[in-house]
Amino acid sequence: MHKLHETILRRNFLSNSVKGTLALGVGMSTLASLLQSFTFSEDENSGLLLQGAGSITTEAQFRAAIAGPVNTSMLSSQLATTQATNQYAKQFAGFELEETKGMLSILKDMGTTPPPPDAKAQAMMTQMKSATGAAFDKAYITAQLQTHQLLQTLTQGYLASPAPAKSNMMEMHGRHIATLALATIKEHVAITQRLSTVLGG
């Protein structure tokens, strides 16, 4: 589990990069209108799938799309820092809580307010609050795995869209940030997959 410790330097670098580049930000479309074109399905091999992520073509749309999942991750991690019993799940929760707080602060500075938790997020939080011990750990890590799979799909969809002109610095910065974020997101998917196996997920 040493990779949990190795994420700290990358996380600090990512946070500082985001703060430096998003200061140039512009307005954003609402998350609700953006997500209307998305559909979700479950796949036994790759987990949560998102069709329509390719419709994310601007950094403003990207920020709007990730705000909800990041907020959900923060809320569940906040609970897990006190409720988790597995030492690695608790450690991951602490790292994730600090990371998501930082990201939400940045998004707020840019005028991106996360929407209220949707029905799925509310159901997940209700399940976690009613669970204890190993059941809680499993529910938390399962939720984190699904959330990071979603974030990975959103980020990859954005990065797969046509690149902006190099003279459009705001859009270029958005892609730089997404590229940095994707590395951490992939790492978190791998960590939560391992923890899920350990916890019997």
C-alpha positions as CSV (number, residue, x, y, z in Angstrom):
1,M,0.0,0.0,0.0
2,H,3.0,2.3,-0.3
3,K,1.4,3.8,-3.4
4,L,-1.0,5.6,-1.1
5,H,1.9,7.5,0.3
6,E,3.4,8.2,-3.2
7,T,0.3,10.1,-4.3
8,I,1.0,13.0,-1.9
9,L,3.7,14.7,-4.0
10,R,1.8,14.2,-7.2
11,R,-1.4,15.5,-5.5
12,N,0.4,18.6,-4.3
13,F,1.8,19.2,-7.8
14,L,-1.6,18.7,-9.4
15,S,-3.3,21.1,-6.9
16,N,-0.7,23.8,-7.4
17,S,-1.0,23.4,-11.2
18,V,-4.7,23.7,-11.1
19,K,-4.6,26.8,-8.9
20,G,-2.2,28.4,-11.2
21,T,-4.0,27.8,-14.5
22,L,-7.6,27.9,-13.6
23,A,-7.2,31.5,-12.5
24,L,-7.6,32.3,-16.2
25,G,-11.0,30.5,-16.3
26,V,-14.2,31.6,-18.0
27,G,-17.9,30.8,-17.4
28,M,-19.4,27.3,-17.7
29,S,-22.6,25.6,-18.8
30,T,-24.7,23.9,-16.2
31,L,-24.1,20.4,-15.2
32,A,-27.8,19.4,-15.7
33,S,-27.9,20.4,-19.4
34,L,-24.5,18.8,-20.0
35,L,-25.5,15.4,-18.5
36,Q,-28.7,15.1,-20.5
37,S,-26.8,13.5,-23.3
38,F,-25.1,10.9,-21.1
39,T,-26.4,7.4,-20.4
40,F,-25.0,5.0,-17.9
41,S,-24.7,1.2,-17.8
42,E,-22.9,-1.4,-15.8
43,D,-20.3,-3.8,-17.3
44,E,-18.9,-6.7,-15.2
45,N,-15.4,-6.2,-16.6
46,S,-14.9,-2.5,-16.6
47,G,-17.5,-1.3,-14.1
48,L,-19.4,1.9,-14.7
49,L,-19.6,3.0,-18.3
50,L,-20.6,6.4,-19.6
51,Q,-21.8,7.0,-23.2
52,G,-21.7,10.5,-24.4
53,A,-18.5,11.6,-22.6
54,G,-17.3,12.7,-26.0
55,S,-19.7,15.6,-25.9
56,I,-17.4,17.3,-23.4
57,T,-15.3,19.5,-25.7
58,T,-14.4,22.5,-23.5
59,E,-12.7,23.0,-20.2
60,A,-15.9,24.7,-18.9
61,Q,-17.9,21.6,-19.7
62,F,-15.2,19.4,-18.1
63,R,-15.4,21.4,-14.9
64,A,-19.2,21.2,-14.9
65,A,-19.1,17.4,-15.5
66,I,-16.6,16.5,-12.7
67,A,-18.1,18.8,-10.0
68,G,-20.8,16.4,-8.9
69,P,-18.7,13.3,-8.7
70,V,-15.9,15.2,-6.9
71,N,-18.5,16.4,-4.3
72,T,-19.8,12.9,-3.8
73,S,-16.3,11.6,-3.3
74,M,-15.7,14.4,-0.7
75,L,-18.9,13.6,1.3
76,S,-18.3,9.9,1.4
77,S,-14.6,10.3,2.3
78,Q,-15.5,12.8,5.1
79,L,-17.7,10.1,6.6
80,A,-15.0,7.4,6.1
81,T,-12.3,9.2,7.9
82,T,-14.2,8.5,11.1
83,Q,-16.2,5.4,10.2
84,A,-13.8,3.2,8.3
85,T,-12.2,0.4,10.3
86,N,-9.7,-1.0,7.7
87,Q,-6.5,1.0,8.0
88,Y,-5.9,1.4,4.3
89,A,-9.5,2.4,3.6
90,K,-9.2,5.0,6.3
91,Q,-5.9,6.2,5.0
92,F,-7.3,6.5,1.5
93,A,-10.2,8.4,2.8
94,G,-7.9,11.0,4.4
95,F,-6.0,11.5,1.2
96,E,-9.1,11.7,-0.9
97,L,-10.8,14.1,1.5
98,E,-8.0,16.6,1.3
99,E,-7.7,16.3,-2.5
100,T,-11.4,16.8,-3.1
101,K,-11.7,19.7,-0.7
102,G,-8.9,21.4,-2.7
103,M,-10.5,20.6,-6.0
104,L,-13.9,21.9,-4.9
105,S,-12.4,25.1,-3.6
106,I,-10.8,25.6,-6.9
107,L,-14.0,24.9,-8.8
108,K,-15.9,27.3,-6.5
109,D,-13.3,30.0,-7.2
110,M,-14.1,29.5,-10.9
111,G,-17.8,29.8,-10.3
112,T,-18.4,26.0,-10.7
113,T,-20.8,25.0,-7.9
114,P,-21.5,21.2,-7.6
115,P,-25.1,20.2,-7.9
116,P,-26.9,18.6,-5.0
117,P,-26.3,14.8,-4.7
118,D,-28.5,12.9,-7.1
119,A,-30.6,9.9,-6.2
120,K,-27.8,7.5,-6.7
121,A,-25.4,9.5,-4.5
122,Q,-28.0,9.9,-1.8
123,A,-28.7,6.2,-1.8
124,M,-25.0,5.5,-1.5
125,M,-24.6,7.9,1.4
126,T,-27.6,6.3,3.1
127,Q,-26.2,2.9,2.7
128,M,-22.8,4.0,4.1
129,K,-24.4,5.7,7.1
130,S,-26.3,2.6,8.0
131,A,-23.3,0.3,7.7
132,T,-20.6,-0.5,10.3
133,G,-17.3,-2.3,10.4
134,A,-16.3,-4.3,7.3
135,A,-19.6,-3.6,5.6
136,F,-18.9,0.1,5.8
137,D,-15.4,-0.3,4.4
138,K,-16.7,-2.3,1.5
139,A,-19.5,0.2,0.7
140,Y,-17.1,3.1,0.8
141,I,-14.4,1.6,-1.4
142,T,-17.0,0.3,-3.8
143,A,-18.4,3.9,-4.1
144,Q,-14.9,5.3,-4.5
145,L,-14.1,2.8,-7.3
146,Q,-17.3,3.7,-9.2
147,T,-16.8,7.4,-8.7
148,H,-13.2,7.2,-10.0
149,Q,-14.2,5.1,-13.0
150,L,-16.8,7.8,-13.8
151,L,-14.2,10.5,-13.4
152,Q,-11.8,8.6,-15.6
153,T,-14.3,8.2,-18.4
154,L,-15.3,11.9,-18.2
155,T,-11.6,13.0,-18.3
156,Q,-10.7,10.6,-21.1
157,G,-13.7,11.7,-23.1
158,Y,-12.7,15.3,-22.8
159,L,-9.1,14.6,-23.8
160,A,-10.3,12.6,-26.8
161,S,-12.2,15.6,-28.2
162,P,-10.5,17.7,-30.9
163,A,-7.7,19.8,-29.5
164,P,-8.2,23.5,-29.4
165,A,-5.9,26.0,-31.3
166,K,-2.7,26.5,-29.4
167,S,-3.5,30.2,-29.2
168,N,-6.5,29.4,-27.0
169,M,-4.6,29.3,-23.8
170,M,-7.6,28.7,-21.5
171,E,-8.6,25.6,-23.4
172,M,-5.0,24.4,-23.5
173,H,-4.6,24.9,-19.8
174,G,-7.8,22.9,-19.3
175,R,-6.3,20.0,-21.2
176,H,-3.0,20.2,-19.3
177,I,-5.0,20.0,-16.0
178,A,-7.1,17.1,-17.2
179,T,-3.9,15.3,-18.3
180,L,-2.4,15.7,-14.8
181,A,-5.7,14.7,-13.2
182,L,-6.1,11.6,-15.3
183,A,-2.9,10.1,-14.0
184,T,-4.1,10.5,-10.4
185,I,-7.6,9.2,-11.2
186,K,-6.2,6.1,-12.9
187,E,-4.0,5.5,-9.8
188,H,-7.0,5.8,-7.5
189,V,-9.0,3.3,-9.7
190,A,-6.1,0.8,-9.3
191,I,-5.9,1.4,-5.5
192,T,-9.6,1.1,-4.9
193,Q,-9.7,-2.0,-7.1
194,R,-7.0,-3.6,-5.0
195,L,-8.8,-2.6,-1.8
196,S,-12.1,-3.9,-3.1
197,T,-10.5,-7.3,-3.6
198,V,-9.0,-7.3,-0.1
199,L,-12.4,-6.3,1.4
200,G,-14.3,-8.9,-0.7
201,G,-15.9,-6.4,-3.0
